[in-house]
Amino acid sequence: MTAPLDASPFPSATSTEPDPAALKHLAEAFHKDGFIVLRGFAPEPTCAALEAVTRSHLATAVPPVEFEADLGYPGAPATRDAAGGGTVRRLRQAYGRDQVFRDWAANPRLTAIVQALLGEAPRITLAHHNCVMTKHPHYGSQTGWHRDTRYWSFISPELVTVWLALGDEDESNGVLRVIPGSHKAVLEPGQLDPAEFLIEAHPASQPLLEGAASLALHRGDVLFFDSRLFHAAGRNSSNAVKLSVAFAYFGASNRPVDGTRSAEFGSVQL
Ligand SMILES: O=C(O)CCC(=O)C(=O)O
């Protein structure tokens, strides 16, 4: 499937006042499918600034980073000492890395949309995502079907992940795949493995997987998805690293559960 082309709710490229009817339409699509894609939503100077800082931090693996070898997903190096063991999977704590990340995460046009999707004022969680996802050729791993909320602890599971493509994302470099509507799916016992990945061979997974769609993105496209949406991604068989900036947002009436990892790094009020 081709990714849906949702129209920007802003009347012009510089406006920060969204059209209420367009915003309502986006929110309806989001609640139905679990995601929306806004083409070319991030201006080129923003993408260029984010990419420049990302590449400079990647060059020396400025901490904190997550290595592919730490997760051991399919295709990852077995250990940090193995060939490709220094391959970075994420530049973590993006918000603290540079003003360009803070500006993007708090961009008023972006947060106006998140607010419409959550139905209340959003906050940025610094505990989850808050990163640049990097998928490298050769050692970038495959990510199985999962919901982001599998390892997040909030009093309500309603969060929105905002994923900005800094380059083309397609079948050649590990495009994101989603199962539209799966944010509402009620699972059967035993349908998830101990790490809460969907067991594809489970009979109840088949109807879900039949609806899977690839979300091809271009530089500047922004995917907003419900953090309960099942998604997965393949490996990168191109010869260039894929870079995507990801932040997650929760509503003012929500909060991380005390004492959990979700409460560890605080949040940003917008
Ligand atoms: O790019 C990928 O492999 C998917 C990443 C992802 O969905 C995640 O880390 O939650």
The ligand as an SDF file (V2000), in Angstrom:
LIG
                    3D

 10  9  0  0  0  0  0  0  0  0999 V2000
   13.5400    1.1730   12.4440 O   0  0  0  0  0  0  0  0  0  0  0  0
   13.2420    0.1890   13.0920 C   0  0  0  0  0  0  0  0  0  0  0  0
   13.8670   -0.8510   13.0470 O   0  0  0  0  0  0  0  0  0  0  0  0
   12.0210    0.2640   13.9740 C   0  0  0  0  0  0  0  0  0  0  0  0
   12.2960    0.9990   15.2270 C   0  0  0  0  0  0  0  0  0  0  0  0
   11.1460    0.9310   16.1620 C   0  0  0  0  0  0  0  0  0  0  0  0
   10.0140    0.7370   15.8060 O   0  0  0  0  0  0  0  0  0  0  0  0
   11.4020    1.0870   17.5870 C   0  0  0  0  0  0  0  0  0  0  0  0
   12.5650    1.1220   17.9870 O   0  0  0  0  0  0  0  0  0  0  0  0
   10.4180    1.1770   18.3520 O   0  0  0  0  0  0  0  0  0  0  0  0
  1  2  2  0
  2  3  1  0
  2  4  1  0
  4  5  1  0
  5  6  1  0
  6  7  2  0
  6  8  1  0
  8  9  2  0
  8 10  1  0
M  END
$$$$
